[in-house]
């Protein structure tokens, strides 16, 4: 019971800080020591927040933490009001916690259709995806040191997510070799990272399989239309208010946004 009370107070601290844009520089309670603890805090925070979930971000657990936390990936909710469609080439303003942590990541974003109850694998999960877009994840938290305390802490604050930018769809993605598509991320016109999806464990579809299994374990609904932000491709790039971020994919697909502190 005491542990649950601790989880409650941590969740309340994060939800309040996000609503008021109040940064803090130390963890607001006892640091969770397992992924289960992190997700328990996250579940309380989701209920306290009360907004509709429109997607889930998937991130990679640092290799030196995989054994301790018995996980290679982590996840957090993306709320509907923090999903911005910029497929028409707009450069939307995206909020970040100016005194907290803020980063941008080039990602592919996959939309789920109707998903069956039985488990999927990487060869069958594509049947239940109805759109794949290029885009950007905004990773931001009022806790300025969130990435320094391990994946369970990251999970406890919504997986360190503050929204996504949906760029244009990848045409004929089922037949495309997504793993070898060149991806880059620029900040104010300077390229800060480039890579492809071959380094993403088992790729973006593996991220979807992981998420589906995790949501089932957590007894969370998997509803049609949910977006999956599949993980950083070029790295996690620190950003500041006023900067413009552009993610480029292949020869002619891109998504951009401007960052604004709240």
BATOR-830695 format. One line per 3 residues: number of its first residue (from 1); their letters; for each residue x negated, y, z negated of N, C-alpha, C. Coordinates in steps of 0.05 Angstrom, whole numbers, always signed. Layout:
// BATOR-830695
NUM	a	X:Y:Z:X:Y:Z:X:Y:Z  ...
***
This chain:
// BATOR-830695
1	xxx	-17:-24:+0:+0:+0:+0:-17:+25:+0  -38:+25:-16:-56:+48:-17:-68:+54:+10  -76:+33:+24:-88:+36:+50:-68:+49:+69
4	xxx	-42:+41:+68:-22:+52:+85:-18:+82:+79  -19:+89:+53:-17:+117:+46:-40:+133:+58  -64:+121:+58:-87:+134:+70:-83:+137:+100
7	xxx	-73:+117:+113:-67:+119:+142:-47:+142:+147  -27:+143:+131:-6:+164:+134:-18:+192:+133  -35:+197:+113:-47:+223:+110:-66:+230:+132
10	xxx	-81:+211:+143:-98:+216:+165:-82:+223:+190  -61:+207:+195:-44:+213:+218:-31:+240:+216  -22:+247:+192:-9:+274:+188:-30:+296:+194
13	xxx	-55:+292:+185:-75:+312:+189:-80:+317:+219  -82:+295:+234:-87:+297:+263:-63:+310:+278  -39:+301:+271:-16:+312:+285:-13:+342:+279
16	xxx	-17:+349:+254:-14:+378:+246:-36:+394:+260  -61:+384:+261:-82:+398:+274:-78:+402:+303  -66:+382:+316:-60:+384:+345:-38:+404:+350
19	xxx	-18:+404:+333:+4:+423:+337:-4:+452:+332  -23:+456:+313:-31:+483:+306:-57:+491:+318  -70:+473:+334:-96:+478:+346:-116:+486:+325
22	xxx	-116:+471:+303:-135:+477:+281:-157:+456:+281  -182:+464:+286:-204:+446:+287:-214:+439:+260  -226:+415:+257:-240:+408:+233:-265:+392:+240
25	xxx	-284:+391:+222:-311:+380:+229:-319:+356:+212  -300:+346:+196:-305:+321:+182:-279:+305:+183  -281:+279:+182:-258:+261:+185:-239:+265:+161
28	xxx	-213:+267:+167:-193:+274:+145:-184:+250:+129  -203:+235:+119:-196:+211:+103:-218:+190:+105  -211:+166:+96:-230:+144:+97:-232:+134:+126
31	xxx	-257:+132:+136:-261:+125:+164:-252:+96:+169  -235:+92:+189:-226:+64:+195:-249:+47:+204  -249:+22:+194:-272:+4:+200:-265:-17:+220
34	xxx	-241:-17:+231:-234:-37:+251:-215:-24:+271  -212:-36:+295:-194:-26:+314:-165:-28:+304  -159:-49:+290:-132:-52:+279:-125:-28:+261
37	xxx	-144:-19:+244:-139:+4:+228:-135:+29:+245  -151:+32:+265:-149:+55:+283:-122:+56:+296  -112:+33:+306:-86:+32:+320:-63:+36:+299
40	xxx	-67:+27:+275:-47:+31:+254:-43:+61:+250  -65:+76:+248:-63:+105:+245:-50:+117:+270  -58:+108:+293:-47:+119:+318:-17:+114:+319
43	xxx	-8:+91:+311:+21:+85:+312:+37:+104:+294  +26:+110:+270:+39:+129:+252:+40:+157:+265  +17:+164:+277:+15:+191:+289:+35:+194:+313
46	xxx	+38:+173:+329:+57:+173:+351:+85:+178:+341  +92:+165:+319:+119:+168:+308:+122:+196:+297  +102:+207:+283:+103:+234:+272:+105:+255:+294
49	xxx	+90:+251:+316:+90:+270:+338:+117:+272:+351  +128:+249:+358:+155:+248:+368:+159:+253:+397  +138:+259:+412:+141:+264:+440:+142:+238:+456
52	xxx	+153:+240:+481:+155:+217:+498:+128:+210:+510  +121:+185:+510:+96:+176:+522:+100:+170:+551  +83:+182:+568:+85:+179:+597:+62:+162:+608
55	xxx	+43:+155:+591:+21:+139:+601:+2:+132:+578  -19:+118:+585:-39:+109:+565:-67:+113:+578  -85:+124:+563:-113:+125:+572:-127:+100:+562
58	xxx	-146:+90:+578:-163:+68:+571:-192:+78:+572  -206:+73:+551:-234:+81:+550:-252:+58:+543  -277:+61:+547:-296:+40:+542:-309:+43:+515
61	xxx	-311:+21:+501:-326:+21:+475:-356:+21:+481  -372:+38:+469:-401:+38:+474:-412:+10:+470  -430:+1:+487:-441:-27:+485:-452:-34:+458
64	xxx	-464:-14:+444:-476:-20:+418:-455:-22:+396  -429:-17:+402:-408:-20:+383:-389:-44:+389  -393:-57:+412:-375:-78:+420:-373:-101:+400
67	xxx	-396:-110:+391:-396:-133:+373:-383:-126:+346  -390:-103:+335:-379:-95:+309:-349:-93:+310  -338:-81:+332:-309:-76:+333:-294:-97:+349
70	xxx	-308:-117:+360:-296:-139:+374:-277:-129:+396  -287:-109:+411:-271:-97:+432:-289:-84:+452  -282:-85:+478:-297:-72:+499:-283:-46:+509
73	xxx	-257:-44:+503:-241:-21:+511:-224:-11:+488  -214:+13:+492:-195:+25:+472:-174:+40:+487  -153:+48:+473:-131:+62:+487:-118:+82:+468
76	xxx	-104:+101:+481:-88:+121:+467:-66:+132:+485  -46:+144:+473:-23:+153:+489:-28:+179:+504  -14:+182:+526:-14:+206:+542:+15:+216:+542
79	xxx	+21:+239:+531:+48:+248:+528:+58:+260:+554  +84:+258:+560:+96:+267:+585:+89:+296:+590  +91:+313:+569:+86:+341:+574:+57:+349:+577
82	xxx	+39:+329:+577:+11:+334:+582:+1:+319:+607  +21:+311:+624:+15:+300:+650:+21:+321:+671  +1:+329:+687:+4:+350:+706:-1:+339:+734
85	xxx	+19:+343:+752:+17:+333:+779:+5:+355:+796  -19:+350:+807:-32:+370:+824:-39:+357:+851  -22:+340:+861:-27:+326:+886:-27:+345:+910
88	xxx	-15:+368:+907:-14:+388:+929:-38:+406:+930  -58:+400:+913:-83:+416:+914:-84:+439:+895  -63:+443:+878:-64:+464:+858:-87:+459:+838
91	xxx	-95:+481:+825:-115:+479:+804:-102:+488:+778  -89:+469:+764:-74:+476:+740:-92:+483:+717  -82:+498:+698:-96:+503:+673:-90:+479:+654
94	xxx	-111:+469:+642:-107:+446:+623:-119:+455:+596  -103:+451:+575:-112:+460:+548:-133:+441:+536  -151:+453:+521:-171:+438:+505:-172:+452:+477
97	xxx	-182:+437:+458:-187:+448:+431:-214:+461:+431  -214:+488:+433:-238:+503:+437:-259:+500:+415  -249:+496:+390:-267:+492:+367:-270:+463:+360
100	xxx	-258:+446:+375:-260:+417:+370:-278:+404:+390  -270:+380:+399:-285:+366:+420:-270:+369:+446  -285:+372:+468:-273:+374:+494:-291:+362:+516
103	xxx	-280:+346:+533:-295:+334:+555:-275:+329:+578  -286:+325:+602:-271:+318:+626:-283:+293:+638  -265:+277:+650:-274:+252:+662:-260:+247:+689
106	xxx	-275:+240:+709:-263:+231:+734:-252:+203:+731  -226:+200:+738:-213:+174:+733:-194:+168:+756  -188:+142:+760:-166:+134:+776:-142:+129:+758
109	xxx	-118:+137:+767:-94:+136:+752:-74:+118:+766  -65:+97:+752:-49:+76:+764:-21:+77:+751  +0:+77:+768:+27:+78:+758:+39:+50:+759
112	xxx	+51:+42:+736:+63:+16:+734:+92:+16:+744  +99:-5:+758:+127:-10:+765:+140:-27:+743  +156:-46:+751:+168:-65:+732:+148:-87:+727
115	xxx	+142:-91:+701:+121:-111:+693:+135:-134:+680  +130:-159:+688:+143:-182:+675:+133:-187:+647  +148:-204:+633:+140:-211:+606:+115:-228:+605
118	xxx	+112:-246:+624:+89:-264:+624:+63:-248:+628  +41:-259:+618:+16:-245:+620:+6:-244:+649  -7:-222:+655:-19:-218:+682:-49:-222:+680
121	xxx	-62:-227:+702:-91:-227:+703:-100:-207:+725  -125:-204:+729:-135:-184:+747:-127:-190:+776  -121:-215:+782:-112:-222:+810:-83:-217:+814
124	xxx	-67:-216:+793:-38:-213:+797:-27:-186:+788  -42:-171:+773:-32:-146:+761:-26:-126:+783  -40:-127:+806:-35:-107:+827:-6:-108:+838
127	xxx	+8:-131:+834:+35:-133:+843:+53:-114:+828  +45:-105:+805:+62:-89:+787:+53:-60:+786  +36:-52:+804:+26:-25:+806:+38:-13:+832
130	xxx	+51:+10:+830:+63:+21:+854:+51:+47:+864  +30:+57:+850:+16:+81:+860:-11:+82:+847  -31:+90:+862:-58:+95:+851:-67:+122:+860
133	xxx	-75:+139:+841:-83:+166:+848:-111:+172:+837  -123:+192:+849:-148:+203:+838:-140:+224:+817  -158:+229:+798:-150:+249:+778:-172:+254:+758
136	xxx	-163:+268:+737:-181:+277:+715:-167:+271:+689  -182:+260:+670:-173:+258:+643:-186:+281:+627  -169:+295:+611:-180:+314:+592:-182:+300:+565
139	xxx	-206:+297:+555:-211:+284:+529:-216:+307:+509  -198:+311:+491:-202:+333:+472:-188:+327:+446  -201:+335:+424:-191:+329:+397:-197:+352:+379
142	xxx	-180:+358:+359:-187:+378:+340:-211:+370:+322  -218:+344:+321:-241:+335:+306:-265:+337:+324  -282:+356:+317:-305:+362:+335:-325:+339:+337
145	xxx	-326:+321:+318:-346:+300:+318:-333:+273:+325  -311:+273:+338:-296:+248:+342:-311:+226:+356  -329:+232:+375:-343:+211:+389:-368:+201:+374
148	xxx	-373:+213:+351:-397:+204:+336:-392:+184:+315  -367:+176:+311:-360:+158:+289:-348:+131:+297  -351:+125:+323:-343:+98:+331:-315:+97:+343
151	xxx	-309:+75:+357:-284:+73:+372:-258:+73:+355  -260:+63:+330:-236:+62:+314:-227:+91:+306  -246:+109:+302:-240:+137:+297:-228:+149:+322
154	xxx	-240:+144:+346:-229:+154:+371:-200:+145:+374  -195:+120:+369:-167:+109:+372:-148:+124:+353  -158:+130:+329:-140:+141:+309:-129:+168:+317
157	xxx	-142:+183:+334:-132:+209:+344:-124:+206:+373  -103:+190:+378:-92:+187:+405:-113:+180:+426  -134:+166:+417:-155:+158:+437:-170:+182:+448
160	xxx	-169:+205:+434:-183:+229:+443:-172:+239:+470  -146:+237:+474:-134:+246:+499:-119:+273:+495  -121:+290:+515:-106:+315:+515:-93:+320:+543
163	xxx	-88:+299:+558:-74:+301:+583:-89:+291:+607  -74:+289:+629:-86:+281:+654:-77:+299:+677  -94:+301:+698:-87:+314:+722:-84:+293:+744
166	xxx	-60:+292:+756:-55:+273:+777:-62:+286:+804  -82:+275:+817:-89:+284:+844:-73:+269:+865  -82:+269:+890:-68:+255:+911:-71:+225:+909
169	xxx	-52:+210:+922:-53:+181:+922:-76:+171:+940  -86:+148:+933:-105:+134:+951:-89:+117:+971  -89:+125:+996:-73:+111:+1016:-83:+82:+1019
172	xxx	-64:+64:+1022:-70:+36:+1027:-90:+25:+1006  -85:+32:+981:-105:+25:+960:-107:-5:+957  -87:-20:+964:-88:-49:+961:-110:-61:+979
175	xxx	-115:-49:+1001:-134:-59:+1020:-161:-45:+1018  -162:-24:+1002:-187:-8:+999:-206:-22:+980  -232:-18:+984:-252:-27:+966:-257:-6:+945
178	xxx	-240:-5:+925:-241:+16:+905:-267:+16:+890  -279:-8:+885:-303:-9:+868:-327:+5:+881  -328:+7:+907:-351:+20:+919:-345:+49:+928
181	xxx	-321:+59:+922:-315:+86:+930:-332:+106:+914  -347:+124:+927:-363:+143:+913:-346:+163:+898  -354:+169:+873:-339:+187:+856:-359:+207:+844
184	xxx	-351:+232:+843:-368:+253:+831:-351:+271:+814  -364:+285:+795:-351:+305:+779:-368:+330:+779  -355:+353:+785:-368:+379:+785:-356:+396:+763
187	xxx	-373:+412:+750:-365:+433:+732:-375:+459:+742  -357:+478:+748:-364:+504:+760:-382:+501:+784  -375:+481:+801:-389:+477:+826:-414:+461:+824
190	xxx	-423:+454:+801:-448:+438:+797:-441:+409:+791  -452:+391:+807:-447:+362:+803:-461:+353:+777  -446:+342:+759:-457:+333:+733:-456:+303:+730
193	xxx	-444:+289:+749:-443:+260:+748:-433:+249:+774  -444:+225:+782:-435:+211:+805:-439:+181:+801  -420:+165:+811:-421:+137:+807:-399:+124:+824
196	xxx	-395:+98:+819:-371:+85:+831:-359:+67:+809  -337:+53:+816:-322:+38:+796:-333:+11:+790  -354:+4:+804:-366:-23:+800:-377:-26:+772
199	xxx	-384:-4:+758:-395:-6:+731:-373:-6:+710  -348:-6:+717:-326:-5:+697:-318:-33:+688  -336:-48:+676:-331:-75:+668:-318:-90:+691
202	xxx	-292:-97:+690:-279:-110:+713:-262:-91:+728  -269:-65:+729:-256:-46:+746:-230:-35:+735  -217:-18:+750:-192:-5:+740:-169:-25:+736
205	xxx	-168:-46:+752:-147:-66:+748:-152:-81:+722  -177:-85:+715:-183:-98:+689:-173:-80:+666  -175:-54:+670:-165:-35:+649:-135:-39:+645
208	xxx	-121:-43:+668:-92:-46:+666:-85:-72:+651  -99:-94:+657:-95:-119:+644:-99:-116:+614  -122:-103:+607:-128:-98:+578:-104:-83:+565
211	xxx	-95:-62:+578:-74:-46:+566:-48:-62:+562  -40:-77:+582:-16:-92:+580:-17:-112:+557  -40:-125:+554:-43:-144:+532:-42:-129:+505
214	xxx	-55:-106:+504:-55:-91:+479:-27:-81:+472  -12:-70:+491:+15:-60:+485:+33:-83:+476  +30:-106:+488:+46:-129:+478:+39:-136:+450
217	xxx	+13:-136:+444:+4:-142:+416:+15:-122:+396  +18:-97:+405:+28:-76:+387:+58:-73:+389  +71:-91:+403:+101:-90:+406:+111:-63:+417
220	xxx	+96:-53:+437:+104:-28:+449:+115:-33:+477  +136:-18:+484:+150:-23:+509:+132:-16:+533  +134:-31:+554:+120:-26:+579:+142:-19:+600
223	xxx	+146:+7:+604:+168:+16:+620:+158:+25:+648  +175:+21:+668:+167:+30:+695:+161:+60:+696  +141:+67:+711:+133:+95:+713:+110:+104:+695
226	xxx	+102:+86:+677:+80:+92:+659:+53:+94:+675  +38:+115:+669:+11:+118:+681:-10:+106:+664  -31:+95:+677:-54:+84:+663:-78:+100:+674
229	xxx	-91:+114:+655:-116:+128:+662:-139:+108:+656  -152:+98:+677:-166:+73:+675:-194:+74:+663  -205:+98:+658:-231:+100:+645:-250:+117:+661
232	xxx	-269:+129:+647:-288:+147:+659:-306:+132:+679  -309:+145:+702:-325:+133:+724:-353:+144:+724  -355:+171:+722:-382:+184:+723:-393:+191:+696
235	xxx	-378:+185:+675:-387:+192:+648:-367:+211:+634  -373:+217:+609:-357:+235:+593:-373:+261:+592  -362:+282:+604:-377:+307:+609:-365:+329:+591
238	xxx	-382:+339:+573:-373:+361:+555:-365:+385:+571  -344:+399:+563:-334:+422:+577:-327:+444:+557  -324:+468:+568:-317:+492:+552:-294:+507:+565
241	xxx	-281:+523:+549:-259:+539:+560:-269:+557:+582  -253:+560:+603:-260:+577:+625:-273:+563:+648  -282:+538:+644:-296:+524:+665:-275:+510:+683
244	xxx	-284:+506:+708:-267:+492:+728:-280:+465:+734  -264:+445:+733:-273:+417:+737:-261:+407:+763  -277:+393:+779:-268:+381:+804:-278:+352:+805
247	xxx	-260:+333:+809:-268:+305:+813:-264:+299:+842  -285:+288:+855:-284:+280:+883:-285:+250:+886  -269:+240:+905:-267:+211:+909:-269:+206:+939
250	xxx	-288:+189:+947:-291:+183:+975:-297:+207:+992  -287:+208:+1016:-294:+230:+1034:-277:+255:+1031  -252:+251:+1022:-234:+275:+1024:-213:+277:+1002
253	xxx	-215:+262:+980:-195:+263:+959:-208:+277:+935  -193:+295:+923:-203:+309:+900:-180:+319:+882  -187:+325:+857:-169:+337:+838:-184:+357:+822
256	xxx	-172:+379:+815:-186:+401:+801:-168:+412:+779  -181:+425:+760:-166:+439:+739:-184:+460:+726  -172:+479:+713:-187:+499:+697:-180:+495:+668
259	xxx	-200:+496:+651:-197:+491:+623:-192:+516:+607  -173:+514:+589:-165:+537:+573:-163:+529:+544  -178:+543:+526:-178:+536:+498:-151:+544:+485
262	x	-142:+528:+466:-118:+534:+451:-126:+536:+421
***
